[in-house]
Amino acid sequence: MAGVFPASPGFRNVRTNWRHYNLMSESVNGRIQVRSLGSSRREFTLEFPPMTKDEFKDIYDFILLQQGMFETFDIAIPNPTEASGTETVTVRLANDVQEFAIGVDSLYEFEVDLIEVI
């Protein structure tokens, strides 16, 4: 495990997807059969507000340490079902390529896709 995702400057939006693993087949007459593989996982997309270079530096350095999808790390994300409002989840990057944009106002725009590790 490669640590805990930086809490500052914080993200402005978290999108959560549940991915369920099922096998589906359809016959010529239209009958559909679905079989559950009995597993699922959460996927997250974190959107960050525009950041200055200094604000972005901690996040950038942390992402480089992950070596793409290789390492796992912990992150605190909002959870509406918990009394505290947040939960700590162990995740990995969803892919090996991370992109960020630098606007004409020299602010960095960044979002990252994560996969929960169970």
Buried (B, 14 or more C-beta within 10 A) or exposed (E): EBEEBBEEBEBEEBEBEEEEEEEEEEEEEEEEEEEEEEEEEBBBBBEBBBBEEEBBEBBBEBBEEBEEEEEBBBBBBEBEEEEEEEEEBEBBBBEEEBEBEEEEEEBBBBBBBBBBEE
